[in-house]
Amino acid sequence: MERNGLLEFTREEIIQRIEKGAQHRLRMSARDMVRNYRAGRLEDSGAVADLIALANLLPDNDPLFANAA
């Protein structure tokens, strides 16, 4: 939804965008992408920088980040 020139996404919309992008670009789940990124094992994080930025909009205790140390 756009309001006052700002885009607003629900959690579900954010997760859907991250999941679709991670599967399409990396052939992995959003959870695996985040886990690999946080562990420093994501080879080309620049290719998914927009997805990482979206993930960072979620609270630290979001289920997406479970076991993503």
C-alpha positions as CSV (number, residue, x, y, z in Angstrom):
1,M,0.0,0.0,0.0
2,E,1.3,3.5,-0.8
3,R,0.5,6.3,1.6
4,N,2.0,9.8,1.5
5,G,4.5,8.6,-1.1
6,L,5.7,5.7,1.2
7,L,5.2,2.0,0.4
8,E,3.9,-0.1,3.3
9,F,4.1,-3.8,3.3
10,T,2.6,-6.3,5.7
11,R,4.9,-9.0,7.1
12,E,3.3,-11.5,4.8
13,E,4.1,-9.3,1.7
14,I,7.7,-8.9,2.9
15,I,8.1,-12.6,3.4
16,Q,6.5,-13.4,0.0
17,R,8.9,-11.0,-1.8
18,I,12.0,-12.3,0.0
19,E,10.9,-15.9,-0.6
20,K,10.2,-15.4,-4.3
21,G,13.4,-13.5,-4.9
22,A,15.6,-15.9,-3.0
23,Q,14.1,-18.9,-4.8
24,H,14.4,-17.2,-8.2
25,R,17.9,-15.7,-7.9
26,L,19.6,-18.2,-5.6
27,R,17.5,-21.4,-5.8
28,M,17.2,-21.4,-2.0
29,S,14.6,-20.5,0.6
30,A,14.4,-17.1,2.2
31,R,15.4,-18.7,5.5
32,D,18.5,-20.4,4.0
33,M,19.4,-17.1,2.3
34,V,19.3,-15.2,5.6
35,R,21.1,-18.0,7.4
36,N,23.9,-18.0,4.8
37,Y,24.1,-14.2,4.7
38,R,24.4,-14.0,8.5
39,A,27.1,-16.7,8.6
40,G,29.1,-15.0,5.9
41,R,28.5,-17.8,3.4
42,L,26.4,-16.0,0.8
43,E,28.8,-15.7,-2.2
44,D,27.2,-12.7,-3.9
45,S,25.2,-10.8,-1.3
46,G,25.0,-7.8,-3.7
47,A,22.8,-9.8,-6.0
48,V,20.2,-10.0,-3.2
49,A,20.9,-6.7,-1.4
50,D,17.3,-5.6,-1.9
51,L,16.0,-8.8,-0.3
52,I,18.4,-8.5,2.7
53,A,17.2,-4.9,3.1
54,L,13.6,-6.1,3.2
55,A,14.5,-8.8,5.7
56,N,16.0,-6.1,7.9
57,L,12.6,-4.4,8.1
58,L,11.4,-7.4,10.1
59,P,11.8,-7.5,13.9
60,D,14.8,-9.5,15.2
61,N,12.6,-12.1,16.7
62,D,10.7,-12.8,13.4
63,P,10.4,-16.5,12.7
64,L,12.3,-16.0,9.4
65,F,15.4,-15.6,11.5
66,A,15.0,-18.7,13.6
67,N,18.3,-20.5,13.8
68,A,19.9,-17.9,11.5
69,A,22.9,-17.2,13.6
